[in-house]
């Protein structure tokens, strides 16, 4: 299935063949036999996403070319962040921390599920820091909507909760969250975690 994202680079069968050092027909055969996932353009041409190609090359024990590494690095980059939490003090503190750590980030805030839904649609975040228990649409449903929306660029969801019940983590991870954190958060650990998640995002297949 084609994904709509300005950040995602796709490769033709001919480009795949050049990268892999094989003839064009070999690349087409890989696709036809289901070894390499691809989608078809309206004109009938195969296209392969960068992350799919990278996973294929890694499974085959082949070296990732510099061009592909650069594409993956671009896809890993986080630019837009949305903080969704009805605790305004926490929300503002987290924004201030991220503003200082990542001056290039564009950070938006929402304080309930309804505002978050509108912000996600308009802002198209790369990372959503999402409180589970929100007024309006709860975090579980919101996380599912984020992960199912093909108009988004496969955003990461970092779920947070101040509740101590053991079922929260399992439920939000089942809803598609990439990580679950309990409050109070140690803000100093966030940059490393964000960078690790961004690397996963670059090569994750949806």
ZIGI-V363065 format. One record per helix or strand of 2 or more residues. SS is the DSSP state (2 for helix, 1 for strand). FROM is the first residue (numbers start at 1). LEN is the number of residues. If there is no record, write none. Layout:
# ZIGI-V363065
[[SS;FROM;LEN] [SS;FROM;LEN]]
This chain:
# ZIGI-V363065
[[1;10;3] [2;13;8] [2;24;9] [1;39;2] [1;46;4] [2;50;10] [2;66;11] [1;80;5] [2;88;14] [1;106;5] [2;113;11] [1;127;5] [2;139;10] [1;156;6] [2;167;8] [1;179;4] [2;187;17]]
